[in-house]
Amino acid sequence: MPKARLKLLVKETLRRKNESTQNEELFRLSLQFEGLKTRIHGLVGSLTEEHRCMVAMNKSRMNVAVHMARLSENSPMSKCAGTAPMKDEEPDITDLSSYASIHFNMYKRIEMYVDRFGKFVLEYAVEWEKVVVGRVSTSLKKAKLFRRELDHYQLKVETIRLDTNKIMAKGKMVKPDQAEKLKRNEDKLYQAREHYQEFTSDLCLLIEEVTERSWKDL
């Protein structure tokens, strides 16, 4: 067989072999996970923006009341407008006699709600994204390493086999070291395939759990 034809045959054979190592179920679930990851990131971004807007709205509402009180000092409106609270002053929840006191009480109450939203909603969502996305992403990278190792030994074994077949086709005896080399790499290929299949099987279960049941964590 011409050398150019042999090289072409080797490349085509190895290409088909490498394609066959891909776990189709893992590939399908990985696409689902990418969609979930995008949606989780969008949710966290929206919650972050909502929290920022809640803080800003509460402060701006209080600032309006403060400036109304200052503007109304020594005027007929001063009693209704009220006085601007001191920096560390605690609100009197029973005082609803003026615009400023009403908004000051409301500011403190909303501030408490915003803090709770940040702690029990936003921080939870951020941690959820970190744990779920981090764990699966790390496992997917590890699966790629296992597949790369599998492809490496599959390519190596196929190359050695083709070389061996070429020698035998010429009616020559295969040297013991060539046969030993083939056996050694076939063993490594078997181990690599076992590791890859076991790891990807567990990973598929994890991704399926995450993508199909993540709503339970909401």
Accessible surface in RSA format (square Angstrom, percent):
REM  Atomic radii and reference values for relative SASA: ProtOr
REM  Chains: A
REM  Algorithm: Lee & Richards
REM  Probe-radius: 1.40
REM  Slices: 20
REM RES _ NUM      All-atoms   Total-Side   Main-Chain    Non-polar    All polar
REM                ABS   REL    ABS   REL    ABS   REL    ABS   REL    ABS   REL
RES MET A   1   151.41  78.4  74.89  49.6  76.51 182.2  83.85  71.3  67.55  89.5
RES PRO A   2    96.57  70.4  83.45  76.1  13.12  47.7  95.73  79.0   0.84   5.2
RES LYS A   3   140.58  68.6 130.49  80.1  10.09  24.0  74.98  67.5  65.60  69.9
RES ALA A   4    79.63  73.2  66.06 102.0  13.57  30.9  71.10 100.1   8.53  22.6
RES ARG A   5   126.02  52.9 121.21  61.8   4.81  11.5  35.21  48.1  90.81  55.0
RES LEU A   6    29.40  16.4  29.40  21.0   0.00   0.0  29.40  20.6   0.00   0.0
RES LYS A   7   124.65  60.8 121.52  74.6   3.13   7.5  71.79  64.6  52.86  56.3
RES LEU A   8   105.62  58.8 103.41  74.0   2.21   5.6 105.15  73.8   0.48   1.3
RES LEU A   9    59.69  33.2  58.07  41.5   1.63   4.1  59.69  41.9   0.00   0.0
RES VAL A  10    29.30  19.3  29.30  26.5   0.00   0.0  29.30  25.5   0.00   0.0
RES LYS A  11   145.05  70.8 137.60  84.4   7.45  17.7  83.25  74.9  61.80  65.8
RES GLU A  12    62.60  35.9  60.24  45.6   2.36   5.6  27.90  54.0  34.70  28.3
RES THR A  13    18.13  12.9  17.97  18.2   0.16   0.4  13.38  18.0   4.75   7.2
RES LEU A  14    17.48   9.7  17.48  12.5   0.00   0.0  17.48  12.3   0.00   0.0
RES ARG A  15   117.19  49.2 111.17  56.7   6.02  14.3  67.02  91.6  50.17  30.4
RES ARG A  16   121.66  51.1 115.28  58.8   6.38  15.2  52.46  71.7  69.20  41.9
RES LYS A  17    81.95  40.0  81.31  49.9   0.64   1.5  28.61  25.8  53.34  56.8
RES ASN A  18    41.36  28.5  41.27  39.9   0.09   0.2  14.67  35.3  26.69  25.8
RES GLU A  19    98.70  56.7  87.05  65.9  11.65  27.7  43.67  84.5  55.03  44.9
RES SER A  20    83.67  70.7  47.40  63.3  36.27  83.5  50.78 108.1  32.88  46.1
RES THR A  21    13.33   9.5   3.42   3.5   9.91  23.6   9.74  13.1   3.58   5.4
RES GLN A  22    60.04  33.6  50.41  36.8   9.63  22.9   8.62  18.3  51.42  39.0
RES ASN A  23    40.63  28.0  31.06  30.0   9.57  23.1  10.15  24.4  30.49  29.5
RES GLU A  24   115.26  66.2 107.88  81.6   7.38  17.6  64.87 125.5  50.39  41.1
RES GLU A  25    76.84  44.1  72.31  54.7   4.54  10.8  38.20  73.9  38.64  31.6
RES LEU A  26    15.41   8.6  15.41  11.0   0.00   0.0  15.41  10.8   0.00   0.0
RES PHE A  27    99.58  49.8  95.20  59.0   4.38  11.4  99.26  60.2   0.32   0.9
RES ARG A  28   101.48  42.6  99.80  50.9   1.68   4.0  64.41  88.0  37.07  22.5
RES LEU A  29     1.28   0.7   1.28   0.9   0.00   0.0   1.28   0.9   0.00   0.0
RES SER A  30    21.90  18.5  21.89  29.2   0.00   0.0  18.50  39.4   3.40   4.8
RES LEU A  31   106.36  59.2  96.45  69.0   9.90  24.9  97.02  68.1   9.33  25.1
RES GLN A  32    68.89  38.5  57.83  42.3  11.06  26.3  35.23  75.0  33.65  25.5
RES PHE A  33     0.40   0.2   0.40   0.2   0.00   0.0   0.40   0.2   0.00   0.0
RES GLU A  34    76.25  43.8  74.95  56.7   1.30   3.1  38.03  73.6  38.23  31.2
RES GLY A  35    25.85  31.9   0.00   N/A  25.85  31.9  25.12  68.9   0.73   1.6
RES LEU A  36    11.60   6.5  11.60   8.3   0.00   0.0  11.60   8.1   0.00   0.0
RES LYS A  37    60.72  29.6  60.72  37.3   0.00   0.0  28.46  25.6  32.26  34.4
RES THR A  38    96.79  68.8  88.78  90.0   8.01  19.1  68.31  91.8  28.47  43.0
RES ARG A  39   154.43  64.8 141.35  72.1  13.08  31.1  77.19 105.5  77.24  46.8
RES ILE A  40     5.26   3.0   3.56   2.7   1.70   4.1   5.08   3.7   0.18   0.5
RES HIS A  41   119.49  65.3 118.75  82.5   0.74   1.9  81.70  84.2  37.78  44.0
RES GLY A  42    38.60  47.6   0.00   N/A  38.60  47.6  35.32  96.9   3.28   7.4
RES LEU A  43    69.21  38.5  62.96  45.0   6.25  15.7  67.40  47.3   1.81   4.9
RES VAL A  44    14.67   9.7  14.67  13.3   0.00   0.0  14.67  12.7   0.00   0.0
RES GLY A  45    39.45  48.6   0.00   N/A  39.45  48.6  32.94  90.4   6.51  14.6
RES SER A  46    71.59  60.5  60.16  80.3  11.42  26.3  34.33  73.1  37.25  52.2
RES LEU A  47    23.93  13.3  23.87  17.1   0.06   0.1  23.93  16.8   0.00   0.0
RES THR A  48    66.47  47.3  65.49  66.4   0.98   2.3  58.58  78.7   7.88  11.9
RES GLU A  49    82.41  47.3  81.06  61.3   1.34   3.2  44.40  85.9  38.01  31.0
RES GLU A  50    83.06  47.7  77.06  58.3   6.00  14.3  29.08  56.3  53.98  44.1
RES HIS A  51    44.38  24.3  44.38  30.8   0.00   0.0  29.30  30.2  15.08  17.5
RES ARG A  52   132.61  55.7 127.89  65.2   4.72  11.2  70.15  95.9  62.46  37.9
RES CYS A  53    55.23  41.8  51.69  57.6   3.55   8.3  26.11  66.1  29.13  31.4
RES MET A  54    55.40  28.7  48.42  32.0   6.98  16.6  52.96  45.0   2.44   3.2
RES VAL A  55    47.51  31.3  45.35  41.1   2.16   5.2  47.03  40.9   0.47   1.3
RES ALA A  56    48.31  44.4  39.38  60.8   8.93  20.3  45.17  63.6   3.14   8.3
RES MET A  57   114.06  59.1 110.64  73.2   3.42   8.1  96.08  81.7  17.97  23.8
RES ASN A  58     6.53   4.5   5.85   5.7   0.68   1.6   1.57   3.8   4.97   4.8
RES LYS A  59   111.91  54.6 110.24  67.6   1.67   4.0  60.02  54.0  51.88  55.3
RES SER A  60    52.40  44.3  48.81  65.1   3.59   8.3  43.11  91.8   9.29  13.0
RES ARG A  61    75.36  31.6  69.57  35.5   5.79  13.8  22.78  31.1  52.58  31.9
RES MET A  62    14.96   7.7  14.09   9.3   0.87   2.1  14.65  12.5   0.31   0.4
RES ASN A  63    77.61  53.5  77.53  74.9   0.08   0.2  11.43  27.5  66.19  64.0
RES VAL A  64    80.94  53.3  76.61  69.4   4.33  10.4  80.42  69.9   0.52   1.4
RES ALA A  65     0.00   0.0   0.00   0.0   0.00   0.0   0.00   0.0   0.00   0.0
RES VAL A  66    20.65  13.6  20.65  18.7   0.00   0.0  20.65  17.9   0.00   0.0
RES HIS A  67   108.84  59.5 105.75  73.5   3.09   7.9  66.74  68.8  42.10  49.0
RES MET A  68    70.68  36.6  69.25  45.8   1.43   3.4  42.03  35.7  28.65  38.0
RES ALA A  69     1.37   1.3   0.54   0.8   0.83   1.9   0.70   1.0   0.67   1.8
RES ARG A  70   136.29  57.2 123.76  63.1  12.54  29.9  38.29  52.3  98.00  59.4
RES LEU A  71   150.03  83.6 125.21  89.6  24.82  62.4 131.15  92.1  18.87  50.8
RES SER A  72     6.36   5.4   3.54   4.7   2.82   6.5   2.85   6.1   3.51   4.9
RES GLU A  73   106.21  61.0  90.18  68.2  16.03  38.2  26.06  50.4  80.16  65.4
RES ASN A  74   159.48 110.0 111.33 107.6  48.15 115.9  41.61 100.1 117.87 113.9
RES SER A  75    36.48  30.8  26.14  34.9  10.34  23.8  29.89  63.6   6.59   9.2
RES PRO A  76   140.03 102.1 104.41  95.2  35.62 129.5 117.96  97.4  22.07 137.1
RES MET A  77   104.42  54.1 102.74  68.0   1.68   4.0  64.39  54.7  40.03  53.0
RES SER A  78    41.74  35.3  37.83  50.5   3.91   9.0  15.44  32.9  26.30  36.8
RES LYS A  79   181.59  88.6 166.64 102.2  14.95  35.6 118.58 106.7  63.01  67.1
RES CYS A  80    89.93  68.0  83.70  93.3   6.23  14.6  26.15  66.2  63.78  68.8
RES ALA A  81     3.66   3.4   0.76   1.2   2.90   6.6   3.66   5.2   0.00   0.0
RES GLY A  82    10.63  13.1   0.00   N/A  10.63  13.1   8.02  22.0   2.60   5.8
RES THR A  83   115.36  82.0 102.50 103.9  12.86  30.6  73.79  99.1  41.56  62.8
RES ALA A  84    29.33  27.0  11.41  17.6  17.92  40.8  11.41  16.1  17.92  47.5
RES PRO A  85    32.04  23.3  11.19  10.2  20.85  75.8  14.80  12.2  17.24 107.1
RES MET A  86   145.81  75.5 139.77  92.5   6.05  14.4 111.10  94.5  34.72  46.0
RES LYS A  87   196.04  95.6 158.17  97.1  37.86  90.2 111.62 100.5  84.42  89.9
RES ASP A  88   124.50  87.2  99.68  99.2  24.82  58.7  42.93 101.0  81.57  81.4
RES GLU A  89    77.08  44.3  67.24  50.9   9.84  23.4  29.89  57.8  47.19  38.5
RES GLU A  90   133.01  76.4 116.08  87.8  16.93  40.3  59.68 115.4  73.33  59.9
RES PRO A  91    28.38  20.7  11.70  10.7  16.67  60.6  12.83  10.6  15.54  96.6
RES ASP A  92    82.61  57.9  70.99  70.7  11.62  27.5  35.06  82.5  47.55  47.4
RES ILE A  93   126.69  72.1 111.47  83.0  15.22  36.7 111.47  80.3  15.22  41.3
RES THR A  94   112.87  80.3  83.20  84.3  29.67  70.7  74.99 100.7  37.88  57.3
RES ASP A  95    51.63  36.2  45.82  45.6   5.81  13.7  15.00  35.3  36.62  36.5
RES LEU A  96   112.18  62.5  90.69  64.9  21.49  54.0  91.96  64.6  20.22  54.4
RES SER A  97    91.34  77.2  58.41  78.0  32.93  75.9  54.66 116.4  36.68  51.4
RES SER A  98    12.96  10.9   8.75  11.7   4.20   9.7   8.43  18.0   4.52   6.3
RES TYR A  99    84.85  39.6  79.90  45.5   4.95  12.9  60.82  45.7  24.03  29.6
RES ALA A 100     1.12   1.0   0.85   1.3   0.27   0.6   1.08   1.5   0.04   0.1
RES SER A 101    15.96  13.5   9.88  13.2   6.08  14.0  15.47  32.9   0.49   0.7
RES ILE A 102    77.30  44.0  75.78  56.5   1.52   3.7  75.78  54.6   1.52   4.1
RES HIS A 103    26.41  14.4  24.73  17.2   1.68   4.3  14.58  15.0  11.82  13.8
RES PHE A 104    19.50   9.8  19.50  12.1   0.00   0.0  19.50  11.8   0.00   0.0
RES ASN A 105     8.45   5.8   5.00   4.8   3.45   8.3   3.72   8.9   4.73   4.6
RES MET A 106    56.74  29.4  56.58  37.4   0.15   0.4  21.22  18.0  35.52  47.1
RES TYR A 107    38.12  17.8  36.69  20.9   1.42   3.7  16.24  12.2  21.88  27.0
RES LYS A 108    61.29  29.9  54.52  33.4   6.78  16.1  21.80  19.6  39.49  42.1
RES ARG A 109   108.91  45.7 103.75  52.9   5.16  12.3  31.94  43.6  76.97  46.7
RES ILE A 110    42.16  24.0  42.16  31.4   0.00   0.0  42.16  30.4   0.00   0.0
RES GLU A 111    62.35  35.8  61.39  46.4   0.96   2.3  19.87  38.4  42.48  34.7
RES MET A 112    81.34  42.1  76.34  50.5   5.00  11.9  51.82  44.1  29.52  39.1
RES TYR A 113   108.05  50.4 103.50  58.9   4.55  11.8  72.31  54.3  35.74  44.1
RES VAL A 114     5.73   3.8   5.73   5.2   0.00   0.0   5.73   5.0   0.00   0.0
RES ASP A 115    92.12  64.5  82.61  82.2   9.50  22.5  29.05  68.4  63.07  62.9
RES ARG A 116   128.42  53.9 126.37  64.4   2.05   4.9  37.37  51.1  91.05  55.2
RES PHE A 117    33.72  16.9  29.23  18.1   4.49  11.7  33.29  20.2   0.43   1.2
RES GLY A 118     7.95   9.8   0.00   N/A   7.95   9.8   7.91  21.7   0.04   0.1
RES LYS A 119   126.72  61.8 117.73  72.2   8.99  21.4  64.97  58.5  61.75  65.8
RES PHE A 120   130.13  65.1 111.95  69.3  18.19  47.3 114.52  69.4  15.62  44.7
RES VAL A 121    58.44  38.5  55.53  50.3   2.91   7.0  57.67  50.1   0.77   2.1
RES LEU A 122    23.67  13.2  23.67  16.9   0.00   0.0  23.67  16.6   0.00   0.0
RES GLU A 123   107.03  61.5 101.43  76.7   5.61  13.4  36.90  71.4  70.13  57.3
RES TYR A 124   108.15  50.5 101.10  57.5   7.05  18.3  91.97  69.1  16.18  19.9
RES ALA A 125     4.64   4.3   4.51   7.0   0.13   0.3   4.64   6.5   0.00   0.0
RES VAL A 126    68.06  44.8  67.21  60.8   0.85   2.1  67.21  58.4   0.85   2.3
RES GLU A 127    89.89  51.6  89.71  67.9   0.18   0.4  42.92  83.0  46.97  38.3
RES TRP A 128    25.52  10.2  19.00   9.2   6.52  15.3  24.90  13.3   0.62   1.0
RES GLU A 129    30.41  17.5  30.41  23.0   0.00   0.0   9.03  17.5  21.38  17.5
RES LYS A 130   144.54  70.5 130.17  79.9  14.37  34.2  86.34  77.7  58.21  62.0
RES VAL A 131    81.75  53.8  75.06  68.0   6.69  16.1  80.97  70.4   0.78   2.1
RES VAL A 132    20.15  13.3  16.76  15.2   3.39   8.2  20.15  17.5   0.00   0.0
RES VAL A 133    24.56  16.2  24.56  22.2   0.00   0.0  24.56  21.3   0.00   0.0
RES GLY A 134    32.03  39.5   0.00   N/A  32.03  39.5  30.68  84.2   1.35   3.0
RES ARG A 135   151.97  63.8 140.41  71.6  11.56  27.5  46.45  63.5 105.51  63.9
RES VAL A 136     0.32   0.2   0.32   0.3   0.00   0.0   0.32   0.3   0.00   0.0
RES SER A 137    27.21  23.0  24.13  32.2   3.08   7.1  24.42  52.0   2.79   3.9
RES THR A 138    89.34  63.5  87.42  88.6   1.92   4.6  62.40  83.8  26.95  40.7
RES SER A 139    22.02  18.6  20.60  27.5   1.43   3.3   2.69   5.7  19.34  27.1
RES LEU A 140    27.03  15.1  26.02  18.6   1.01   2.5  26.02  18.3   1.01   2.7
RES LYS A 141   143.25  69.9 141.26  86.7   1.99   4.7  84.45  76.0  58.80  62.6
RES LYS A 142   103.52  50.5 101.82  62.5   1.70   4.0  49.36  44.4  54.16  57.7
RES ALA A 143     2.82   2.6   2.15   3.3   0.68   1.5   2.54   3.6   0.29   0.8
RES LYS A 144   138.78  67.7 134.11  82.3   4.67  11.1  79.13  71.2  59.66  63.5
RES LEU A 145   103.94  57.9  98.10  70.2   5.85  14.7  98.63  69.3   5.31  14.3
RES PHE A 146    45.32  22.7  44.63  27.6   0.69   1.8  45.14  27.4   0.18   0.5
RES ARG A 147    61.66  25.9  61.66  31.4   0.00   0.0  17.17  23.5  44.49  27.0
RES ARG A 148   154.47  64.9 149.16  76.0   5.30  12.6  66.35  90.7  88.12  53.4
RES GLU A 149    74.05  42.5  67.87  51.3   6.17  14.7  25.05  48.5  48.99  40.0
RES LEU A 150     4.36   2.4   4.36   3.1   0.00   0.0   4.36   3.1   0.00   0.0
RES ASP A 151    30.56  21.4  30.01  29.9   0.54   1.3  13.39  31.5  17.17  17.1
RES HIS A 152    98.01  53.6  90.44  62.9   7.57  19.4  63.60  65.5  34.41  40.0
RES TYR A 153    36.89  17.2  36.89  21.0   0.00   0.0   6.12   4.6  30.77  37.9
RES GLN A 154    12.70   7.1  11.96   8.7   0.74   1.8   5.41  11.5   7.30   5.5
RES LEU A 155    77.36  43.1  77.20  55.2   0.17   0.4  77.36  54.3   0.00   0.0
RES LYS A 156    73.43  35.8  72.08  44.2   1.35   3.2  32.82  29.5  40.60  43.3
RES VAL A 157     0.96   0.6   0.96   0.9   0.00   0.0   0.96   0.8   0.00   0.0
RES GLU A 158    21.70  12.5  21.59  16.3   0.11   0.3   0.09   0.2  21.61  17.6
RES THR A 159    44.92  31.9  44.92  45.5   0.00   0.0  42.80  57.5   2.11   3.2
RES ILE A 160     8.34   4.7   8.16   6.1   0.18   0.4   8.34   6.0   0.00   0.0
RES ARG A 161    91.53  38.4  90.66  46.2   0.87   2.1  26.76  36.6  64.77  39.3
RES LEU A 162    27.15  15.1  25.00  17.9   2.14   5.4  25.23  17.7   1.91   5.2
RES ASP A 163    65.66  46.0  64.27  64.0   1.40   3.3  13.53  31.8  52.13  52.0
RES THR A 164    14.39  10.2  14.39  14.6   0.00   0.0  14.07  18.9   0.31   0.5
RES ASN A 165    85.86  59.2  81.24  78.5   4.62  11.1  24.54  59.1  61.31  59.3
RES LYS A 166    75.66  36.9  68.94  42.3   6.71  16.0  42.25  38.0  33.41  35.6
RES ILE A 167    53.74  30.6  53.40  39.8   0.34   0.8  53.74  38.7   0.00   0.0
RES MET A 168   113.97  59.0  97.67  64.6  16.30  38.8  88.00  74.8  25.97  34.4
RES ALA A 169    89.99  82.7  45.83  70.7  44.16 100.5  58.52  82.4  31.47  83.4
RES LYS A 170   130.63  63.7  95.58  58.6  35.06  83.5  63.40  57.1  67.23  71.6
RES GLY A 171    70.67  87.1   0.00   N/A  70.67  87.1  36.18  99.3  34.48  77.2
RES LYS A 172   129.14  63.0 116.80  71.7  12.34  29.4  73.31  66.0  55.83  59.5
RES MET A 173   173.44  89.8 157.40 104.2  16.04  38.2 122.82 104.4  50.62  67.1
RES VAL A 174    36.91  24.3  19.21  17.4  17.70  42.7  19.24  16.7  17.67  47.9
RES LYS A 175   145.59  71.0 142.35  87.3   3.24   7.7  87.27  78.6  58.32  62.1
RES PRO A 176   114.32  83.3 104.38  95.1   9.94  36.1 111.14  91.8   3.18  19.8
RES ASP A 177    99.21  69.5  88.96  88.5  10.24  24.2  47.83 112.6  51.37  51.2
RES GLN A 178    36.83  20.6  34.85  25.5   1.97   4.7   7.91  16.8  28.91  21.9
RES ALA A 179    51.94  47.8  44.45  68.6   7.49  17.0  47.44  66.8   4.50  11.9
RES GLU A 180    94.91  54.5  89.28  67.5   5.62  13.4  56.67 109.6  38.24  31.2
RES LYS A 181    81.26  39.6  81.26  49.9   0.00   0.0  27.52  24.8  53.74  57.2
RES LEU A 182    31.24  17.4  31.24  22.3   0.00   0.0  31.24  21.9   0.00   0.0
RES LYS A 183   118.20  57.7 117.57  72.1   0.63   1.5  92.35  83.1  25.84  27.5
RES ARG A 184    98.02  41.2  93.51  47.7   4.51  10.7  47.32  64.7  50.70  30.7
RES ASN A 185     1.21   0.8   1.21   1.2   0.00   0.0   0.00   0.0   1.21   1.2
RES GLU A 186    51.48  29.6  46.41  35.1   5.07  12.1  15.55  30.1  35.93  29.3
RES ASP A 187    60.33  42.3  58.36  58.1   1.97   4.7  20.57  48.4  39.77  39.7
RES LYS A 188    79.39  38.7  77.15  47.3   2.24   5.3  39.87  35.9  39.52  42.1
RES LEU A 189    12.52   7.0  12.52   9.0   0.00   0.0  12.52   8.8   0.00   0.0
RES TYR A 190   135.50  63.3 135.13  76.9   0.37   1.0  97.40  73.2  38.11  47.0
RES GLN A 191   101.45  56.7  99.84  73.0   1.61   3.8  23.41  49.8  78.05  59.2
RES ALA A 192     3.06   2.8   0.84   1.3   2.22   5.0   2.26   3.2   0.81   2.1
RES ARG A 193    79.76  33.5  79.76  40.7   0.00   0.0  25.37  34.7  54.39  33.0
RES GLU A 194    78.73  45.2  76.33  57.7   2.40   5.7  16.41  31.7  62.32  50.9
RES HIS A 195    92.16  50.4  88.78  61.7   3.38   8.7  55.69  57.4  36.46  42.4
RES TYR A 196    11.02   5.1  11.02   6.3   0.00   0.0   6.97   5.2   4.05   5.0
RES GLN A 197    94.92  53.1  89.90  65.7   5.02  12.0  32.13  68.4  62.79  47.6
RES GLU A 198   118.64  68.1 110.29  83.4   8.34  19.9  41.79  80.8  76.85  62.7
RES PHE A 199    44.89  22.5  41.64  25.8   3.25   8.5  44.25  26.8   0.64   1.8
RES THR A 200     0.21   0.1   0.21   0.2   0.00   0.0   0.00   0.0   0.21   0.3
RES SER A 201    61.34  51.8  53.44  71.3   7.90  18.2  27.62  58.8  33.72  47.2
RES ASP A 202    85.88  60.2  80.27  79.9   5.60  13.2  27.92  65.7  57.95  57.8
RES LEU A 203     5.71   3.2   1.82   1.3   3.90   9.8   5.44   3.8   0.27   0.7
RES CYS A 204    13.42  10.2  13.09  14.6   0.33   0.8  11.16  28.3   2.26   2.4
RES LEU A 205   117.13  65.2 111.60  79.8   5.53  13.9 111.91  78.6   5.22  14.1
RES LEU A 206    32.95  18.3  27.30  19.5   5.64  14.2  32.56  22.9   0.38   1.0
RES ILE A 207     0.00   0.0   0.00   0.0   0.00   0.0   0.00   0.0   0.00   0.0
RES GLU A 208    58.34  33.5  58.34  44.1   0.00   0.0   4.86   9.4  53.49  43.7
RES GLU A 209    88.95  51.1  86.80  65.7   2.15   5.1  38.02  73.5  50.93  41.6
RES VAL A 210    19.55  12.9  15.14  13.7   4.41  10.6  19.55  17.0   0.00   0.0
RES THR A 211    25.13  17.9   5.25   5.3  19.88  47.4   5.27   7.1  19.86  30.0
RES GLU A 212    85.97  49.4  66.73  50.5  19.24  45.8  31.77  61.5  54.20  44.3
RES ARG A 213    98.60  41.4  94.15  48.0   4.45  10.6  14.62  20.0  83.97  50.9
RES SER A 214    14.60  12.3  11.82  15.8   2.78   6.4   4.45   9.5  10.15  14.2
RES TRP A 215   158.53  63.6 150.48  72.8   8.05  18.9 140.58  75.0  17.96  29.1
RES LYS A 216   129.44  63.1  99.05  60.8  30.39  72.4  59.87  53.9  69.57  74.1
RES ASP A 217    64.23  45.0  57.14  56.9   7.09  16.8   6.66  15.7  57.57  57.4
RES LEU A 218   142.41  79.3  81.60  58.4  60.80 152.9 108.78  76.4  33.63  90.5
END  Absolute sums over single chains surface
CHAIN  1 A    15138.1      13466.0       1672.0       8960.9       6177.2
END  Absolute sums over all chains
TOTAL         15138.1      13466.0       1672.0       8960.9       6177.2
